[in-house]
Amino acid sequence: MLQIYFAFSLQQAKNIIQSHDALTPLFLYLSFINVHSPLQAPKKYLDKYRDIKSTRRRRYAAMVDIVDEAIGHVTEAMKKAG
């Protein structure tokens, strides 16, 4: 039987994946709102894009980077879970 989950955070999604029976189909909905306003990101991500002159574009690039990193964590959790 298909199990449906709605996750509200990366950690919650990882917990669902790790505890889910890999023999049962899984539908996991995880919606990222990081690339919406307000445009803000931690300094460590902003520093990666310091060559972008526009502050808005630099912040947006950092926010997209955070989403990419989170998706990578979800993908890795699914690979480990089988």
Secondary structure, 3 states (H helix, E strand, C coil): CCEEEEECCHHHHHHHHHHCCCCCCEEEEECCCCCCCCCCCCHHHHHHCCCCCCHHHHHHHHHHHHHHHHHHHHHHHHHHHC
